[in-house]
Amino acid sequence: VQLDDGTPDGRQVCAGIRAWYTPEEMVGKRVIIIANLEPRTIRGEISQGMILAASDIKEVGENGDPVERDVIVLTTDRPTPAGSPVS
């Protein structure tokens, strides 16, 4: 995912959200990210941070592990400038 984080070049973040969000749904969405992580290569792509998300467990298996869940990307409830710090 290419993000506008308020810097001239933006930021690329690899996120495992494809099962829950289409690329079109992510356009214009203001997401909360962790930006102070060292870049890592994930599946051949450089990831420069992490998108924060909550997990809503729909069903739990016999061993207590989630069998089905929904992932909800964390956003702001009001418009905020790209790159605003979280506090």
Summary of the structure (lengths in Angstrom):
residues: 87
radius of gyration: 14.6
end to end distance: 23.6
largest distance: 48.9
contacts: 168
relative contact order: 0.26
helix: 5%
strand: 37%
